[in-house]
Amino acid sequence: MPLGMPTAIDPVGAGLVASLARPGGNVTGNAILYAELSTKRLEFLKDVVPGLSRVVVLWNAANPANASVWHETQAAARALGLRLHSQDVRGAQDFAGAFARTAQAHPDALLVLDDALINMHRQDIAEFATQEHLPSVLAARESVAAGGLLSYGLSLPDLCRRAAIDVDQILQGAKPADLPMEQPMKFELVINLKTAKALGLTIPPHLLMLADEVIQ
């Protein structure tokens, strides 16, 4: 059955397609490659959190595509002189333990690597970060609206528009195997000023100017 995917994390590494240029199977769509995203998210945290050193990373280790995401995030952290502490989850039952261990570690900030499992617990993660007075950087605007500090990620409307183009081509008879997977280039920075104030943080003016949305 032909599939057009709005988002796919490292589809080559996950074995979904043979290559981005020539998928070679029944799947095409948008490929999310995390190297730039991980670097920028950590850079934004350094801009906002004075003396940032230790960052807990919450991620879904059961998702095979996340192996490369974790590797790239570690490389980004080394380049920025940051130490990462992994808190991985594999199912809904693991979040309570991950939250408890994170609280015990007393990190300077929280970085969340999103996927379907993580997104299902978006509200829980935001509430935990608020409870622990923990600056958080996330992937989606919805997480910031729920109380997270800031997000930097792909534009959902842009992804949906691109996915609609793929679906239209498939319905017109194109084969997914012949439709190159695209790497989205439009990203959005969203900042929650209410959360920043509660955390006693000042958002630098240059970040406010870069922001696509500022939640008051």
Secondary structure, 3 states (H helix, E strand, C coil): CCEEEEEEECCCCCCCCCCCCCCCCCEEEEEECCHHHHHHHHHHHHHHCCCCCEEEEEEECCCCCHHHHHHHHHHHHHHCCCEEEEEEECCHHHHHHHHHHHHHHCCCEEEECCCHHHHHCHHHHHHHHHHCCCCEEECCHHHHHCCCCEEEEECHHHHHHHHHHHHHHHHCCCCHHHCCCECCCCEEEEEEHHHHHHCCCCCCHHHHHHCCEEEC
